[in-house]
């Protein structure tokens, strides 16, 4: 493999770097998304993975509308990884707050069903 090809392959691998999210229930309508992303993702990549994970989880729990009630970003300077925590509260469709809430399906886009079937994103290059 030529040195240029190797460097290009490594760069492409870094752009599709790994991310991992976990869900922690907090109440019947609230949960926490905790995401850790590789250094190549940067803070925006970690935030995007956490947000998409939140939307997927809202749909999996049978809802569509949600609001973020907490948001924390951090960086592990030892490993270089980025962390993103989001507190998500699901909003009932017929509530007053629904008009101002985000739509999980709308946030995921037209192919939301495929995204939900695949589960939470594991790369920041989506």
C-alpha positions, 0 to 999 in steps of 0.5 A: 500500500502506498504511503498516500493510500495508507494516510487516506485510509487512516483519515477516512477511518478517523472521520467515521470514528466510534461513538457510544451512547447509553440510556439511563431512565430518570422517570416515566417520561425522562431519560439521560443520553450519555455519549462518548465519542472519539477525538476525531468526532469533536464536540459537534460530532458527539453532540450530533450522536447524542441528539440522534440517539435521543430521537431514536429512544423517544420513538422506541418508547412510543413517542414523537415529541420531546424537549431537552431539559439538560445538556452538558459537554465535556472533554477527557483531556487524557484520552482526547474523547468527547462526552455529551450528556442530554436530559430528554423529557418526552412530551405527550402529543396532546399537551400544551407543550407539544406545539413547542417540542421537537419531533423525533421523526422530523429530526431524524428525517424521511428515513427515520424508520430505517434509522430507528431500526438500526439503533443509536448511531455509532459513528459521528460521520452520519 
